[in-house]
């Protein structure tokens, strides 16, 4: 019986391999979710900054490097945990935040080459008034918590993991090279997994069944959120009025307004109970 099953399996594999190898038609590609622009919780904050016209002058982005020094190795190869495109993210963020003039200093090669060819004069290029630099310098993986209960080989399990990502940003006055604002931003990245397993003998047959589901906060999208929040932290040091105009949007994202509402409700209930006792 086992010999027959092995023969059928081998024959099926050879037949399938032959069909794929000899096919002259393209394989139909699977259609996944559509292309989209994913917004972060701080999208409205950028709109508020733009409405306040807090970014007058000419702005550009310098180097925002990955200084964590940590890499990931898997079957697909070796790469960095953190995106190497933080500077490009920040350049898009400046545009969405309403920078009066946004200068592309991410890649000066086209302008330099045209100047060498004599088709452009560099003295016509707009000078930068303010530029942003920084680094992503923290990536710490925190020990996670886990729990598992098994009775006769049957039971649930739960596992939780976190990581801390941190970055520093600096806003520099290009005319004097003075750092006029600086901020440090950190965020915890959350992931968890829950599962249920069965592994036991039913008679002389061993049955092993496992089911699990997990959630993992997207690291690179969180980095974009951190850069958006970091820009606000820089700008409000330069324009104090910006904080009073837009801070409520940050509070909404962080749940501060809900906490304040809950605290107010608790105080009112305590006052009511105190008056009733009197």
Residue, then its C-alpha position, 0 to 999 in steps of 0.5 A: x500500500x505504501x509502495x503504491x502511494x509513493x509511486x502515485x506521488x512520484x508520477x504526479x510530481x513528474x507529470x506536473x513538472x513536465x506540464x510546467x516545463x513544457x508550457x509555452x503560455x504565461x502562468x496566470x498571476x494572482x490578483x491581490x489587494x489594490x495599490x493605495x496610499x496608506x495614511x498615518x494617524x498624523x495625516x490631519x496634523x500635517x494638514x493643520x501645519x499647512x493651514x497655519x503656514x508655519x513653514x515659510x522660506x525654502x526647505x530641504x532634507x539632508x541625511x536621516x541615516x539608519x544608525x541602529x547598526x542592526x541587520x536581519x538575515x533570512x532565507x531571502x537575504x540580509x538587509x536592514x530592519x529599518x528602512x533606508x528611505x527616511x530622508x525621502x519620507x521626510x521630503x514628502x512630509x514637508x511637501x504635505x505640511x505646506x513648505x513654502x518652497x521645497x528644494x530637492x537636495x536628496x540627489x544634487x547630481x542632475x543639477x551638478x551635471x547640467x552645470x558641468x555641461x554648461x546648460x545651467x548656472x548654479x548661481x540660479x539655484x535657490x539656496x536653502x533657508x532651513x534643512x532637517x537632518x537626523x538619524x534613527x539610532x535606537x532599535x531595542x527588542x524587548x523580552x516578550x511575555x508568553x503563556x501556554x496551558x496544555x491539558x492532555x496535549x490540548x490547550x491555548x497559548x499566547x505570546x507578546x513581543x515589543x521593540x523600541x524605535x527611536x530617532x533624533x531630528x535637528x532643524x538647522x538655519x542654513x544661513x548660520x548653520x545654527x541648530x534652532x530646534x531638536x527633538x527625540x522621538x521614540x515609539x514601541x512597536x507591538x506584536x502578539x500571537x495567539x494559538x490553540x493546539x491539539x497533540x494526542x493519540x486517538x487509539x494508535x493514531x497520533x493527531x497533531x493540529x495547530x491553529x494560530x493568528x497574530x498581529x504585528x504593527x508595521x515598522x516602516x509605516x510607524x517610522x513615517x508616523x514618527x517623522x511626521x510627529x517629529x516635524x511638528x515637535x521641531x516646528x512648534x519650537x520655532x513657532x509657539x503658536x503652532x502648538x496651541x493650534x494643532x496640539x489637539x490633533x496629537x492628543x486625539x491620536x495619543x488618546x489624551x482627550x479620552x483620558x481627560x474626559x474619563x478623568x473629568x467624569x470621575x471627578x464629577x461622580x466623586x463630587x456628586x457622591x460627596x454632596x450626597x453624603x452631606 
